[in-house]
Amino acid sequence: MKHNRIIYCLSIIGLAVLLILLNFTSPTEIGPFGVLLFFTTVYLVCFGITTLIYQSFLRIALKKHTYKNKDYLYTAVFAFGPIMLLMARSFGAISLWTVSLIAIFLTLAEFLVYKKI
């Protein structure tokens, strides 16, 4: 449970930084560090949301109240999906083919986590 509080606090801090970043800067003046900060904060927020959803699913559907380290890896991999969609959208290459390739990549990464750990 201690890890969950850290993840949720980092997600809230990331959301605050993301809102400040979106309100006080423009894409032309942000620079490379700002782009890195943007994608990092988006990832932190997505990681917190997927952790919350996955933990709720485990409690409601599977009646499990323990959250293992492997579950954190599942949510960490799955939280990278919206980042890949956002990067594909920024390149203007979003299509059904792109979304299906991202889904295949996430499925393979989740399978790798399942098999390796």
Secondary structure, 3 states (H helix, E strand, C coil): CHHHHHHHHHHHHHHHHHHHHHHHCCCCCCHHHHHHHHHHHHHHHHHHHHHHHHHHHHHHCCCCCCCCHHHHHHHHHHCHHHHHHHHHHHHCCCCHHHHHHHHHHHHHHHHHHHHHC
